[in-house]
Amino acid sequence: MRVRVIGAGLAGCEAVWQLVKNGIEVDLYEMKPAKYSPAHSNENFAELVCSNSLKADRIENACGLLKEEMRLFTSVMMEAADVSRVPAGGALAVDRDIFSQYITEKIKNHPLVNVINREVTEIDTDVYTIIATGPLTSDILAESIKHITTSDELYFYDAAAPVITAESIDNSKVFKAARYNKGTADYINCPMTKDEYADFYKELVSAQTVPLKEFENQKVFEGCMPVEVMAKRGEQTLVFGPLKPVGLVNPNTGNDDAYAVVQLRQDNREGTLYNLVGFQTNLKWGEQKRVFSMIPGLENAEFVRYGVMHRNTYINSPVLLDKYYRMKKYPKIFFAGQITGVEGYVESASSGIIAGYNMAAHIGGREMFEPDSKTCIGALALYISNGANTKFQPMNANFGIIEGLNKKIRNKAERYNKIANRALDIIKRQMKGEV
């Protein structure tokens, strides 16, 4: 038995790993390097756009819990993250090149994996296939997906933040600190006075953006909103959002009186690159250089990557998929990744795990993994397959979709800790066949 997996992003690689663990041969189709999406630039699998894409590392955070759940499935992403980690306080950040290279070599060198570097243009519903082409599915394949789903795609827009060199930062105007002194002081903070912020805001909201002529109905996904779009909602929006100054004390002065603070986060292991936190943007590159150089400490910033904005595509999963990430109409076709409506790299990888695990079980005549609403990985699967969800939107991992406790616990951290430990216990028992 051979299975086709289309797309070598995180979801596709996780699906492949679950399949080969069960002795199933895989033809992995990846269109790079012959063709690249607007957001990707190197030949490796599982390419990340941002070093902090793996988010929080504590189980009291839903994404942190999800990662621990994934470890129980021997996640290849988590294995790669452990060998490529860089400092980021309470977050799991990685060196993107080391991370992607590790996964690429692990998948390519497996004897049951046959990598085919070409674009897939049509789906054969009689062949076991996992479609994990991500939010930037090529137009030709998107048409084929549209044909088998007999429905229109949905679109929203996603944006990536710019990256600058550490040596170009004016250290006399910035300081290192963690908010409320939680974790280590891994962030570089650029404080702004009220007048500096007012000047910056004026230029930001009037700066030129890249026209998106080919798409008529433009929708901005709330979880990754361009900074200029957020700013246009009101002058104070950024001050209460990504530029909030609270909890940040300048160790050089002992003061916390900044009107706004722009944070920079380490983007590679060596600490030579930093990205502007919350500065996903669709500004023209020249405008990014002009406006972002108004931030104190970044007057002479060297931009190694400007922010970009690109189309994201996802299917109407509640109508099309069951809780196993399998098509209701074509049981040999599974979907995985952000194209299903799970939002984020970690969430995407987790769906790849479940899709690969369940396809392997289906082929082997075993019971599939039953998503449990008390777990994060299960709650995501149930969310995207909930037929009652008539206004379907992409979803990040969060405790709001996980079934709560039977008793009230006022302390949020304590409550989330109990929910997380319950979830991990459930999955451990599921893996042992005890549930």
Helices and strands as residue ranges (DSSP letters): E 2-6, H 10-21, E 25-29, H 62-71, H 76-84, E 85-86, E 93-94, H 96-108, E 113-116, E 129-131, H 139-149, E 154-160, E 163-165, G 166-168, E 175-176, G 179-181, E 188-192, H 194-206, G 222-224, H 227-231, E 260-266, E 273-276, H 285-292, E 303-305, E 308-314, H 317-320, E 333-335, G 338-340, H 345-364, H 376-384, G 399-401, H 412-431
